[in-house]
Every structure is written in structure tokens, then in C-alpha cells.
Amino acid sequence: MKSLSIPVGVSDFAEIRQNGYYYVDKTALIGELLKTTATKVTLITRPRRFGKTLAMSMLDTFFDIRKNSRALFEGLAITKDQGLCEKWMNQWPTVFVSFRQVDGLNFSAACGMLNLAIANLYKQHLYLLDSDKISIYDKESMNQILSGNASVTELKGSLLLLIGMLQVYYGKPVILLIDEYDVPIAKANSNGYYNEMLDVMKGLMQALKDNPSLRFAFITGCLRIAKESIFTGTNNFVSDTIADSRLNEYFGFVQSEVDQILADADVQEQAETIKEWYDGYHFGDFDVYCPWDVMNYILELQHNPNAKPDSYWKNTSDNAIIRSFIDYAGSSITKKLETLLSGGCIVQRIDENLTYDYLHSSEDNLWSILYLTGYLTRARNCDFAGEVPEGTTALMIPNEEIREIFETTIIRWFDDSARTWNRTSLFDAVWSGDSEGVTKAMNALLRRTISYHDYREDFYHAFLAGIFTGAGYMVDSNKEHGEGRSDVVVYDPVNGRVAIFEAKYTKILEKLEPECDEALAQIDDRMYAKEYEEDYDQILCYGISFFKKRCMVKMK
């Protein structure tokens, strides 16, 4: 295997090029964007870890008038167009700011982080304070922002002020690059200060509205927040999303690029594994690999040629939005999750114009979020032969990595939610000997669980034990103790009572009641209750039989 200097975790284009790190050439993006310079604002939305920040850093390095970047672009695709490079390379005042670090448990803390991000941006332009072209009033405002103590009003106007000063200083309109614009709003929504942060971000985005000092702006994010909620009044505004795009080959790796990476690293034998785990995203007309995963796995293979693929993507950001939907949606989404996890497709209406404060207003929004954030992808015709009505999209899990995330994370969250739902009525029925009540509550709970393999005995056993373990009861299992006792024994020593469950499962609905009777007979025949008679005042014995998501419970 050949050793490549893979820059995992490095999103600075200049650093990658200066240090000779491995770089997949995406500079043709520049030419593509410059085809539509009359468009004032372009919003590019992609899932996280698909190369947005590196692309923005590359654009900044190319355009910024303060830099001499010719050597950094030498040998790359964009230099084939000499006329374009002469006109645009290092010819324009450029502002590049990222909001990905703006976070906080409350508005004050988040505002402090935003203040820091803007102050650091201003520090790149200290030369403006020495210029006679800049008014004394603008310099006073600049000093206030540089102190990191800008008011909310000053923060709102900070981008507009900086762009205006740069236009005066250079005598040219400014190119604005904003990376991860929606992170502050997503964090605010999770922590309860959405309206306050939305107000600040709307103020910042006024720099985009009818601004003669602005040449054009490129903005990246994960979601396209509805135009009316943050980009109010922005004219000549274009969105480039995973559903409708001309830029998808520049975000993520296409097949030819992965083939080249594998050849350069001399690991072509890993092609099928990498495809199975990290390919499968269908953005526009392109099939795309997640670049973060590919580069991490290649790096791991350099350290250990026998390394197995891993889920590198899942730990790169919190999944608070997804978790909140699990808690919200409940049993209405179980069947669709089972279909997806079984390798199937679901057909849903996708809304790309979301606002965070209305995310939970419909189930459609859940699937929209999962699609737009990379947990699901659009199914191709070869993946789904069914009818897709106009206005809807066939969705599927893109690859093995995301399937593992669903299995290990989302299902766990869903099970947690299911097991805490309405447990009081179930426990009351168990301890009062109400077998009909137990049957009703257990059936309701089963409908909220997810099973995407064949319904097997171990699934029901884990389901039954998990209900009580999750509530703090002490639970014994015959899978842990060997034969000689019932499937699940639940202890309530404080109240001197114990519940014994013998479980059966059947693949035929008509056998539900006979299997339940057999379970009760087994409790009798093997005298499961006898060992508890001396220590407990109340011993309740239940036979339970399962068929898919139905059960029947009887009491001895």
C-alpha cells in the first residue's frame, strides 16, 4: 500500500496545498459558479462532512485580493482557464466567515460565541483602521466589534459595515462567503432561544439585500431555511440543493475520483467494501460517496491493512433534531422505519423550505430532515420500481454506514421512547392481575417498537425484559440463568410481589391463543412459582404469546 498524506480534519485549502497533502481537485467549482455572476446570492445546502467548508476555503483563497495564490492552484483544473484566472484570481476583496462554532446553552452564551467569530473576522482587516478612506465613525464601530463586546444591534450590522468599508478601501465590490449559516439557528432551536437568534441572523443577512457594495455571495449550510424567515427581502437569490443542483459533483466524491484515490493508495481491492459502506447518495444526477468516510477509511487502512470499515460520520455532529423527531413521532413512523431497515423504500413528500420552529408540525418534516441531512437518499429507478406520485420522492438508506447508524442509534432512541410510553397503565395491570389490561397495553407498546428482521423469539424476549428493566425493576432472564425458570421474572421486593412471564411466539395468527395456553401450562408443569412462595406475598403468573406486533396475555 502506498502512503498518502491524507488531511483528515483539515478544511483549510491553503494548508492542504502548502503542506503537499492529498487533495481531490474540486477547483472546477470556481468556473461553474462564475457562469452565473449575475446571481447575487447562491445558497448551497449539503449534509455535513460533504466538503462544504473546504470548498469555501478554496473560493476564499482564489478570490481574496490580499493573497497571492497562484502557486497553490498550480496544476489544478481551474488554471486551464487562464482568462478566468486573470480576471478573478486574487482580484476581489473577500469576506469569509464560518458560523459552525456558534453554540451555547442560552442566548447570552451563543451571542458571546457569535461576537468572537465576528471579532476574529474583523481582526483580519486591521489595516482598515489606518486608512484615511474609512470614516472615523466606522472606525469607532469597528473597534467596538474588535473588542468582542458588540451589542446585538452592532452584531446585526457587522457584515454590512465590513463589506462597506472594504468596498471603500479597495474601490471594488466585495465577495462574501458564509459557511454553515444555519448552525446558530439549529443550536438555538435545540436550546430554547430560537426567536432571539433568528432575529440576529436575519440582521446579519441584511448584508445580502440590495447592497451595492456586494459583488456576490456564496452561502453553505445543511438545511435551506425558508427564505421568508431569514433571507427576507433578498433579491436574485438561488438555492442549490441535493434535489435540484448543477454542483453536486463538487460536493462529495464521484466514482471516478474514488477510483483514482484507490489507485493512488494502491488499495483497489477495497473498492467494493468502500462502495457498500460509503457510496449510495444520489444528489441530482450524480451518485456520490461521503468524502469524510472515504478519506478516514483510507487513512485507517494505511495504519492497518486489515481494518474493517467504521461509521466515521455519525460522531461528527450531534443528532438533536433526529432525536426530537423520535420523541415526537412515536408509533406513526415504525412501519416506515422497518421498511427502510429491511432495504426497502418509502415514498414521501419532501419539503426543502423548512423553518426550525415548525419542524415538528408534520411527519413529512421528519422524512425531509432525514433526507436533507444525509440519513436517507433518493432512490433511483433501479432501486424502486413502484409509482412515485408527483410531488413525492422515493427514499432509501444510502449505504451500510447509515444503516448501522439507524440500527445502533435511532432504533435505540426509538426503543427508549417506546419503553417509557404509558408504562403506568401496563404496570398497574400487571400487579393487579388484569390480563386484559396487560394485553391491551402490551399491544400498544408493540406497535411502537421496530423490528425489521423476522420476528424471532429473541426479539420478543428482549422486548419483554426491556420494558421492566427500563423502569427500574429487577429482572431475571432464563437466557442468563439457564433452564429451570420462566422466560422473564420481574421482582418488586418493596411490595413483596413477583411477576412470572412465560413467552411463546408463533408464525400463525390462529395459534396465538393455543400458544398462550401452552405457556400457562408450562408454568404449572414446571412449577415456576414454587421457588418464590416463601419470599413473596403475591406471585402473578402470566402466559404470553406473540405474533408479529400482536400478543395475547393470560393469567394463571
N, C-alpha and C positions, 0 to 999 in steps of 0.2 A: 504494500500500500504506500502511495506517495504522501508525503507530509505537506499539508496546505495550511497556511496561516489564516485560519478562519476567524473572523471578528465577531464572535457571538457576544451580544450585548453592546456592541459599538454601533451607534447610529449617526456618527459624525463622518460625513463624506471625506472631508479633508484629512482626518486622522487615518481613515482606511487607506487612502491613496498615498499619503506621505510615508506610511509605515509598510507599504507593499503588501497589505492584507488582501486576501482573496475577495474579489468584487465581481458580482454578476452585473454586466453592463446594462443599466437602465437609462442611460443618458438620452436615448431617443425620445424619452418622455418630454424633454425640453422642446424639441421640434414639434411634437404633437400638440403641446399646449399653446405654442406660439402661432399655430394655424388660426386661432380664434382670438387674436389680441383685442378685438372689439368687444369681447365679453368682459365686463368689468370684474365680476366675481365668479369664481368657479369653486364649488364645494365638492370635494372628493370624499366619499364615505366608503370605508372598508372595515372588515373585522380587525381586531387588534393583532399585532405581530405579522402584518402582511406588507411591511416595508414603507409605511406612510412617512415616518419620521426621517428615515434615511433619504427618501425621495425629496422631502422638503429641505433637508440639509444640502443635498446636491443642487437643488434650484438656487438656494441662497449662495452657495459657493460660486455658481455660474454667473448670477446676475450682479452681485454686490460690487459696487463701484470702488469700494475701499480695498478690494482684493486683486491680486494678480494670479489667476487660477489656471493659466494656460497649461502649465506643466502637469497639473492634476488631472486634466482631461485628455492629455496626450494619449493617442491610441484608442480612444473610446469613440463610440458611434457618432456622437454629435459633432466631432471635429471634421467629419467628412463634408459637412456643410459649412464651408469657410465663410460664405457671405453672411449666414445667420450668426456665426460666432463673432465676426467683425462688428455686427450691429448690436449684439446683445451681451456678449461675454464681458463682465465687469464694467458695464456701461451705465448701470442704473442704481440710484440709491435704493437700498433694500432693507426692509424691516422683517426680521424672522423671530417670532416668539412662540413658545410652546406653553400650553396650559396643563400639561399632563401631571404636574406635581401639585396642582392647586387642590387641596383637600383640607378637611377639618371636621371635627365633630359638631361645631357650631359655626354660625356665620362670621363671628369675630375671628376665629382661628383661620377660616378659609380666606377671609379678606386679608389677613396678615400674609398668607402664602401668595395671594394674588399681588399684593403690594411688593413682595420680594421679587416675584417674576418680572413685574414691570420695572422695578428699580434696576434689576440686573440688565434688562434690555436697554435702559437709558444709559447705563454705565459704558455701553459700547459706543456711545456717541458724546462723550465728554467734550470733544473738540468744539461742539456747538456753543459751549459756554464762552469760548474765546473768540467767537466770530462777531464782527460788527454787523453782520447781516441779520442776526437774531435780536429781537427786541428785548429790552430789559424786563418787560412783563413776562414774556415767555421763559426767560432765563430764571426768573423767580419761581415760576410754576415748575420748571424742570428741576430746580434744586429741592423743592418740596417733595417731588416724586422720588428723587435720588435718595432722600433721607429715609425712605421706606415707611413714611408716616402720612402718606397721601390720604385725604378724605375720600369717602365714597364718590363724591362728585368729581374730585380730581382724577380718581381711577377711571371713571366712566369716560372722561375726555382725554385720557393719556395717549391713546393711539392716534387720535385725531391731531393732538398737539404735536407729537413727534413727527408724524408724516408731514404736517405743515412746515415745521422747522427744517426738515430735510429738503423739502422742495425749494424753500427759500435759499438754503445754503448751496445746493448743487445746481439750481436752475433747471431741474428736471423733475417730472412726476415720479412718484415712489412706487415700487413693487412691494406689496405686503404679503407675507407668508405667515399663516396662523396654523399651528399644529395642535391637534387634539382639543379643538374648540369646545367640545361638549363634555369634557371630563368634569369641570367645575359644577356643571348643572346636574350631571349624574350623581356626583357625590352629595350635592345639596339635597337632591330628591331623597337619597338614602338616609340622610341625617336630619331632615326636617326643616331646612331653611331654603327651600326651593324658590319661593317667590322673591326673597331678598337677593339671591344670587342671580336669578334670571334678570332682575332689574339691572344689576351691574353689568352683566354680559350684553344685554341689549344696548346699554350705554356705550360700551366698548365698540360694538359693531356699528355704531353710527359713523365710524371712520369709513365705512363702505358706501354710505349713502350720499349720492350726488357730490362727491368730493373731487374737485378739480386738481387737487394735489396727488391723487391716486392714479397710477398708470393702470394697474390691475391687481387683483388679489387672488391667491390660491389658499383654500382653507381645507384642512382634513379633520375627520372625526370618525366615530364609529356609527353614529346614527344621524339621519337627516332630521333634525328637529324642525317642526313645521315652520315655514317661512314667517308666518304671521306672529310667531311667539318670540323670535329672537332677531330675525333679519328684517324687521318691519321697515318698509319703505325702500328697501334695497332694490335698485333697478338693474336691469341687464344681469340677472342672476341665473346661473346654470348649475345644475346638480349632475354629478357623475357618480352613479351608484353601481352596486354589483348586479342589479337587474337590467340597467339600461346604460351602457357605457361604451366609450371608444378607447378607454385607457386601461382595460383590465390586464393586458399583457405586461403592464409596467408595475403591477402590484401583485406580488406572489411570483412563483416560478412556473413557466410553461414547460412542456415536456422536453423541448429541445435544450432548454437551459439545464434541466436536471440531468439529461443525458451527458451534457458537457461536464457538469460537476463530477458525476460518477467516473467519467473517463479521466479527468484531471487528478482525481483521488485514487484512481485505479481500484475502484470497488464496484465495477459493473455487475458483479454477482448479487449485489444488494438491490438491484433495480426493482424487482417485484415486491420485495418487502417494503421499500420506501413508497412505492406506488400504493400498496394496500393500506399503509398506515397514514400517509400524509397527502395523498392526492385526493381527487374526488370533488373538489369545489368547482362549481360551474358558474362563472361570472361572465355575464354577457355571452359572447360567442366563444369564450376561452375555457379550457379545462386547466385548473390552477392547483399547484401544490402550495402548502403553507411554508414560506421560506424559513421561518424561525425553526420549525421542526426539522426540515431537511438539513440545515446547517448544524444544528445541535447534534443530530444523529451522526453526521459525517465526522464531526469533531470527536464524538464518543468512540466511533469506530477506529479513529487514529490512536486512541489510548488503549482500546480493547477490541481487536478484530472480531471477537465473538459476541460483542454487545448486542442485546436484544433491543428493539425499538421501545421507546418510552413516550409517555404523554407529557411532552415538554411544554405544550401550550397552556395546559389547564392552570398552572401556577403563576402565570404572568399577569394576572389581574384578578380582582375579586369578582364574584358572580352574584352580587347582591340582587340585581334585577331578576335573575333567573330564580333565585330562592324566593323572592317575594311573590312571583307568579305561582310557584308551587303551593305556597300557603294560601294564595287567593283562589286558585282554580279548583283545587280539590278533585273530586271523582270525575268531573266532566272531561278531563283530559286523559284518563287512564287508558282507554281503549286505543287512542291515537298513539300514545307513547309505546304501548305494546306492539302496535303495527310497525312503528319505526324501528324498534329494537329487534324485531324479527326480520329486518331487512326490507320491509315494505315501504310504501309511500302513502302520504296523506295529501289531500287536496284542500288548500286553504286560501282564503283571501288575504293578501299581503298589503299592508298599509305602510308606505315608506315615509309618510308625513306624520310622525308621532310627536306628541308632547309628553314629557315625563310625568306631568301631573295627571294625565289621563291614561297612563299606561294600563291600568287595571280596569278600564271601563268596558273591555270586552275580551273574550277569549281569543279573538282574532289577533289582538295585540301581542299575546304570548307567542304565537307562531311567527308573527312579524319580527319580534325581538330575536327569537332563536335563529331565524333566517339571516337577519341583518348583522348579527354578531358572530356568525360563523358556526353555530351549533348545528344548523341544517343547511342544505343547499338545494338548488333547483334540480329536480330530476330531469334527465334527458329523455327523449322518446324511447331510447333503447332500455331505459330503466323502468318506465311506466307506460303501459300500453292503454290505460284507461282513458276516459274522457276527462278533459280539463276545461271546465266551463270558462267563458270569457270573464276576465277579472280575477281569476284564481290561479294558483301555482301549485304544481305537484312538488312536494318536499320530501327529502330523504336525508338520512345521516350520511355525511360525505365519506367517512373512512373509519378505520379501526381505532384510531386515536380518539375520535369524538365518540364512537360507540363505547369505548372504555370509560370516558368521562360520564356519559349517561349512566352506565352501569354502576360506577363506583361513587358518583357524587349526586346526580339528580335523583336516581332511584332511592338512595339513602335518605335524601331530604324528603322525598315523597313518602317513604315509609314512616319517617319520623312524624310527619304531618298526619298521616292516616292513623297512626297508633295513639296519637294524643287527641283524636277527634271523638267527642261524645263518649268517652270511656266510662263516665259515671253511670250511665244507664246500663251499660254492659256489666259492670262490676256489681251494681245493685241487683241485677237479675241473677248473676252467678251466686251471690251469697244468700239470696232469698229463695233459691231453688226454683226460679221461674225459667224453665227450659224454653218456653215460647219466647220470652223476652230475650234470652241468650241467643236464640236462633235469629230473631229479628235484628238485634244489634250486630251480631257476627256477620250476617249477610250484608248489612250496610257497610261494615268495615271492609269486607272482602271486595266490594265494588270499588273501593278507594285504593286498593293495592294494585301493584303492577306485577304481572307475570308474563314474560314474553317467551319462555321456553315451554315445553309441555308441562302441564300441571302434574307435578310429581309429589310423592309422599314427603320429601324433604322440604319442599316449598310450604306445604300446609303445616308441617311440624314447626318450622321456623316462624311462620306466621302466628301460630297459636302461642308458642312460647314468648315471642317478641311482644305481644300485646301486654302480657303481665309483667315481663321483665322491665319494659319501658315505663311502667307505672310504679316501679319500686318494690314489687313483690319478690319474694324469694321463690325461684322456680327450679324444680328438678326435671331433668330430661333423661329418658331411658337411653338416648343416644350417648349420654355421658356416663351413665351408671351401668349399662349392660342390661340384659334381660331380667325379668322378675318384678318389674313395676310398670305402671301405666306410662303412656307416652309423655304426658305433662302433668306435673303435680305442683299446685300453687298453694303457698303457705301464707296464712295470716295469723301468726302466733300471738299477736297482741289480743286478738279477739277469740283465740282458741279454735280456729277453724281451718280446714284444708279442703281444696277442690281438686278432684282427680279427673283427668280427661283421658279417655282412650279414643284415638282418632283413626278413622279409616278413610280411604279415598277410592272413588270409583270412576270409570270412564263411561259409565252408562247412567243416565239420569234416573231410570226406573229402579236402579239398585240403591238409590240414596237412602231410603228408609230401611231396607233389609241390612245394609251395611251398618247403619246406626244401631239397629237391634243387635247385630253381631258384636259391636263394640261394647254394648252394655253386658251382653252375655259373657264376654271375655273378662270384664271387671269382676263378675260374680265367680266365674270358674276359677280364676287365678287368685281370688281373694285379695285384690289390690288394697282394699280399705283396711284390712285387718291390722297391719303394722302401725296404723295411726290411732287406733282405738284408745290406747292408754294415754296418749298425749294431747288429744284434741277433743273438744266437746262436740263439734259439728263436723261431719265428714260428708261432703257432697260429691256424688259420683255421676259423671256425665259421659255418655257416648255421643260422639260427633262424627258425622260422615260428610265428605266434601265431594262436590262435582263442579269442576271449573270454579266459577265465582258464586257458587251456591253451597249452602250447607244445611244440615238438619241436626238439631241437638235434642237429645232426650235425657231424662234424669232417672236414675235407678230409684 
